[in-house]
Amino acid sequence: MADNTPRSPASDTSIASDGYAGDPAVRAEWDNRYADRQQLWSGRPNGALVAEVASLTPGRVLDVGCGEGADAVWLAGRGWDVTALEVSGVALERAAGHARDAGVTVRWVHAALTEAALPSASFDLVSAQYPALLRTPDAAAERALLAAVAPGGVLLLVHHAGMDTPQADHGEFDPADYVWPSMVAALFDDDWKVEVDEQRPRTAPDGGAGAHHTDDVVLRARRLR
């Protein structure tokens, strides 16, 4: 049985790959993608996250799909108690190194969102920045995002505009395989208040994968109870 216990802070230990909870094929796909480049992303926090978090009081935050850790390290440096989730062990090792270099503590969880042993309704902020969440008939990923948010907390979901529709340059990528902000919004009931639901120009990084995208879809909602 897989060990689903969240990993220790980066200041205490490195990330072990044998505790992964999720589909091994998904882990291998993302490990290979990260291994192909010394650095996949820009190394800077996502602009929409920086903008939307400015008005929030630091508390417990879940960073879904943390990649190489730029958002997690940035949040921890601003007083947030950070749990960061990622399927790629290669990415987590890099993220843990960045956290050590920055002198901050982050809880690293090597798991898919739907398989992670996360405390329910316990995060003041759940941040998912351009996540690659696989769609399932039971909307497992969408429901996991909502379930993690504490009463009074905020869900912040950001994605590249236009990615949810087929494009000629997408190659083998099929948008129908993935979760998009509109699918999460469709699950909101009276317990949720949508604070932001818009498309806006992206604060694009100078480098890293995805830098060519110019617009974001930003969904921010608060759980009322």
Order of alpha helices (4+ residues) and beta strands (2+ residues): alpha-alpha-beta-alpha-beta-alpha-beta-beta-alpha-beta-alpha-beta-beta
